[in-house]
Amino acid sequence: MKKAVILFSGQGAQFDGMGLDFYQADPDFQAGIARATQLTGLPLLKIFQNSQQASTLELQPALTAFAYNVYQLLARDLKLEVGGALGLSLGEYPALIASRALSEQAGLELVKKRAQYMEAEVAQKPGAMLAVLKPELAELERLCVKCSTPEEGVWIANYNAPKQVVVGGHKPAVDRLAQALAAANKKVIALNVAGAFHTPLFSTSEQQLKQAVVQIEWQEPGFTVFSNTIEAPFTKANLAKILPRQVAAPTHFATCLSQIVAQEKPDVLLEIGPGDALSKFARQIAKKIPRYRLDTWEHYQATLAELRN
């Protein structure tokens, strides 16, 4: 039996029509999406169809439902030992639901609240984000401080991989940083995002989530799920403290992947969710471990065929 670490992608790689091929092909996926539609009160199929135009309020529950139900198919179809899971940002929620740290209903309800809080804060505090390629972290941190003012800040938001980090903050500060990086011949990519996620711009969402999580009955995760926020596993005791912090604190995907690979020694890495960004990050961190993406029915079936052999 192969041992797998599951990677759950976050918001940003969604594509129009995501999940519809699974829905058309598999009755269990259909039933799962119907259940999630009832739990969230959202038209998930319509959101799948037009996900690139969807609001944060719509998209976060839809992505969570998609990822969790693909995981359910994987658990049904393959004899795998799940050594652990790692989600990027929003991806921590389907990872935690899959681990039974919280129920599907509680997880989707919490994601919906998270999305509501974050969408409201985006409207009040518009932000921007940049991917920085081949960064020199000490210099980048210095430039973030230099390009910030008391009113307008920019911070490192995502430590994704050795060759990529993401910065975010108030747009004028991000623009100043982009100019400074261009002058230093550093390549940057502007990200098409609604706000500066994982920065202090989401401090109000953090406070609101602190109130929301106290109503949840947490369980000990059934397998290891690493927190991007504290670079250590979630536990029943720390979940309610960490998840509110997550929206306003930087993610540390690279460090967490290194740690979970060293700890669990998986045979394969399986990425669930739209796109293959996490597989590309993993290629920089755990080159020798085979990686598979499960974002479409075609990729899912190809992965099943290969792993069964």
CORFEN-V735048 format. One record per residue. N is the residue number from 1. RES is the residue in one letter. PSI is psi in radians with two decimals (NA if undefined). OMEGA is omega as a letter, one per 20 degrees, with the letter a starting at -180 (none if undefined). Layout:
# CORFEN-V735048
n & res & psi & omega
N & RES & PSI & OMEGA
N & RES & PSI & OMEGA
This chain:
# CORFEN-V735048
n & res & psi & omega
1 & M & 2.24 & r
2 & K & 2.56 & r
3 & K & 2.27 & a
4 & A & 2.55 & r
5 & V & 2.25 & a
6 & I & 2.28 & r
7 & L & 2.10 & a
8 & F & 2.05 & a
9 & S & 2.84 & a
10 & G & -2.78 & a
11 & Q & 2.44 & r
12 & G & -0.46 & a
13 & A & 0.15 & a
14 & Q & 2.62 & r
15 & F & 2.63 & a
16 & D & 2.29 & a
17 & G & 0.06 & a
18 & M & 2.42 & r
19 & G & -0.31 & a
20 & L & -0.55 & r
21 & D & -0.67 & r
22 & F & -0.76 & a
23 & Y & -0.74 & a
24 & Q & -0.46 & a
25 & A & -0.40 & a
26 & D & 2.05 & a
27 & P & -0.61 & r
28 & D & -0.66 & r
29 & F & -0.72 & r
30 & Q & -0.84 & a
31 & A & -0.67 & r
32 & G & -0.73 & r
33 & I & -0.63 & r
34 & A & -0.73 & r
35 & R & -0.78 & a
36 & A & -0.59 & r
37 & T & -0.74 & r
38 & Q & -0.71 & a
39 & L & -0.64 & a
40 & T & -0.38 & a
41 & G & 0.34 & a
42 & L & 2.56 & r
43 & P & 1.40 & a
44 & L & -0.66 & a
45 & L & -0.70 & r
46 & K & -0.65 & r
47 & I & -0.72 & r
48 & F & -0.77 & a
49 & Q & -0.64 & a
50 & N & 0.82 & a
51 & S & -0.46 & a
52 & Q & -0.33 & r
53 & Q & -0.03 & a
54 & A & 2.62 & r
55 & S & 2.87 & r
56 & T & -0.70 & r
57 & L & -0.71 & a
58 & E & -0.71 & a
59 & L & -0.73 & a
60 & Q & -0.81 & r
61 & P & -0.63 & a
62 & A & -0.77 & r
63 & L & -0.70 & r
64 & T & -0.78 & r
65 & A & -0.74 & r
66 & F & -0.91 & a
67 & A & -0.78 & a
68 & Y & -0.69 & a
69 & N & -0.51 & r
70 & V & -0.72 & r
71 & Y & -0.72 & r
72 & Q & -0.70 & r
73 & L & -0.73 & a
74 & L & -0.77 & r
75 & A & -0.56 & r
76 & R & -0.70 & a
77 & D & -0.35 & a
78 & L & 2.45 & r
79 & K & 1.66 & a
80 & L & 2.52 & r
81 & E & 2.01 & r
82 & V & 1.89 & a
83 & G & -0.33 & a
84 & G & 3.11 & a
85 & A & 2.69 & r
86 & L & 2.13 & r
87 & G & 2.60 & r
88 & L & 2.00 & r
89 & S & -2.01 & r
90 & L & -0.54 & a
91 & G & -0.29 & r
92 & E & -0.46 & a
93 & Y & -0.91 & r
94 & P & -0.53 & r
95 & A & -0.75 & a
96 & L & -0.64 & r
97 & I & -0.77 & r
98 & A & -0.59 & a
99 & S & -0.08 & a
100 & R & 0.36 & r
101 & A & -0.49 & r
102 & L & 2.75 & a
103 & S & 2.83 & r
104 & E & -0.77 & a
105 & Q & -0.86 & a
106 & A & -0.66 & a
107 & G & -0.80 & a
108 & L & -0.66 & r
109 & E & -0.70 & r
110 & L & -0.71 & r
111 & V & -0.69 & r
112 & K & -0.72 & r
113 & K & -0.78 & r
114 & R & -0.80 & a
115 & A & -0.70 & r
116 & Q & -0.82 & a
117 & Y & -0.78 & a
118 & M & -0.65 & r
119 & E & -0.71 & r
120 & A & -0.66 & a
121 & E & -0.59 & r
122 & V & -0.72 & a
123 & A & -0.58 & a
124 & Q & -0.53 & a
125 & K & 1.34 & a
126 & P & 2.44 & a
127 & G & -3.14 & r
128 & A & 2.78 & r
129 & M & 2.60 & r
130 & L & 2.37 & r
131 & A & 2.31 & r
132 & V & 2.13 & a
133 & L & 2.46 & a
134 & K & 1.00 & a
135 & P & 2.66 & r
136 & E & 1.83 & a
137 & L & -0.75 & a
138 & A & -0.73 & r
139 & E & -0.68 & r
140 & L & -0.75 & r
141 & E & -0.69 & r
142 & R & -0.74 & a
143 & L & -0.62 & r
144 & C & -0.77 & r
145 & V & -0.78 & a
146 & K & -0.65 & a
147 & C & -0.03 & r
148 & S & 2.71 & r
149 & T & 2.99 & r
150 & P & -0.48 & a
151 & E & -0.45 & a
152 & E & 2.03 & a
153 & G & 2.75 & r
154 & V & 2.43 & a
155 & W & 2.78 & r
156 & I & 2.21 & a
157 & A & -0.59 & a
158 & N & 2.07 & r
159 & Y & 1.48 & a
160 & N & -0.75 & a
161 & A & 2.87 & a
162 & P & -0.54 & a
163 & K & 0.18 & r
164 & Q & 2.23 & r
165 & V & 2.89 & r
166 & V & 2.40 & r
167 & V & 2.71 & r
168 & G & 2.81 & r
169 & G & -2.82 & r
170 & H & 2.45 & a
171 & K & -0.75 & r
172 & P & -0.67 & r
173 & A & -0.68 & r
174 & V & -0.70 & r
175 & D & -0.72 & r
176 & R & -0.71 & r
177 & L & -0.71 & r
178 & A & -0.71 & r
179 & Q & -0.72 & r
180 & A & -0.67 & r
181 & L & -0.66 & r
182 & A & -0.70 & r
183 & A & -0.47 & r
184 & A & 0.19 & r
185 & N & 0.57 & r
186 & K & 2.38 & a
187 & K & 2.29 & r
188 & V & 2.69 & r
189 & I & 2.10 & r
190 & A & 2.32 & a
191 & L & 2.46 & r
192 & N & 1.41 & a
193 & V & 2.78 & a
194 & A & -0.49 & a
195 & G & 3.12 & a
196 & A & 1.39 & a
197 & F & 2.62 & r
198 & H & 0.67 & r
199 & T & 2.97 & r
200 & P & -0.17 & r
201 & L & -0.26 & a
202 & F & 0.55 & a
203 & S & -0.59 & r
204 & T & -0.72 & r
205 & S & -0.69 & r
206 & E & -0.80 & a
207 & Q & -0.67 & r
208 & Q & -0.68 & r
209 & L & -0.54 & r
210 & K & -0.61 & r
211 & Q & -0.61 & a
212 & A & -0.64 & a
213 & V & -0.33 & a
214 & V & -0.27 & a
215 & Q & -0.08 & a
216 & I & 2.46 & r
217 & E & 1.74 & a
218 & W & 2.67 & r
219 & Q & 2.83 & r
220 & E & 2.25 & r
221 & P & 2.45 & a
222 & G & -0.29 & r
223 & F & 2.88 & a
224 & T & 2.23 & r
225 & V & 2.04 & a
226 & F & 2.47 & r
227 & S & 2.20 & r
228 & N & -0.41 & a
229 & T & -0.80 & a
230 & I & -0.04 & r
231 & E & 0.70 & a
232 & A & 2.87 & a
233 & P & 2.57 & r
234 & F & 2.57 & r
235 & T & 2.89 & r
236 & K & -0.63 & a
237 & A & -0.47 & a
238 & N & -0.14 & a
239 & L & -0.81 & a
240 & A & -0.37 & r
241 & K & -0.64 & a
242 & I & -0.79 & a
243 & L & -0.68 & r
244 & P & -0.71 & r
245 & R & -0.55 & a
246 & Q & -0.64 & a
247 & V & -0.42 & a
248 & A & 0.07 & a
249 & A & 2.68 & a
250 & P & 2.64 & r
251 & T & 2.61 & a
252 & H & 1.08 & a
253 & F & -0.74 & a
254 & A & -0.85 & a
255 & T & -0.74 & a
256 & C & -0.71 & r
257 & L & -0.73 & r
258 & S & -0.74 & a
259 & Q & -0.75 & a
260 & I & -0.59 & r
261 & V & -0.76 & r
262 & A & -0.65 & a
263 & Q & -0.78 & a
264 & E & -0.38 & a
265 & K & 1.05 & a
266 & P & 2.72 & r
267 & D & -0.53 & a
268 & V & 2.72 & r
269 & L & 2.22 & a
270 & L & 2.05 & a
271 & E & 2.15 & r
272 & I & 2.29 & a
273 & G & 2.98 & a
274 & P & 2.48 & r
275 & G & -2.97 & a
276 & D & 0.49 & a
277 & A & -0.73 & a
278 & L & -0.60 & r
279 & S & -0.65 & r
280 & K & -0.70 & r
281 & F & -0.74 & a
282 & A & -0.55 & r
283 & R & -0.51 & r
284 & Q & -0.37 & a
285 & I & -0.67 & a
286 & A & 1.15 & a
287 & K & -0.59 & a
288 & K & -0.16 & a
289 & I & 2.19 & r
290 & P & 2.48 & a
291 & R & 2.44 & r
292 & Y & 2.50 & r
293 & R & 2.49 & a
294 & L & 0.73 & a
295 & D & -0.30 & r
296 & T & 2.82 & r
297 & W & -0.68 & r
298 & E & -0.82 & r
299 & H & -0.64 & r
300 & Y & -0.84 & a
301 & Q & -0.66 & r
302 & A & -0.67 & r
303 & T & -0.77 & r
304 & L & -0.84 & a
305 & A & -0.74 & a
306 & E & -0.75 & a
307 & L & -0.50 & r
308 & R & -0.43 & r
309 & N & NA & none
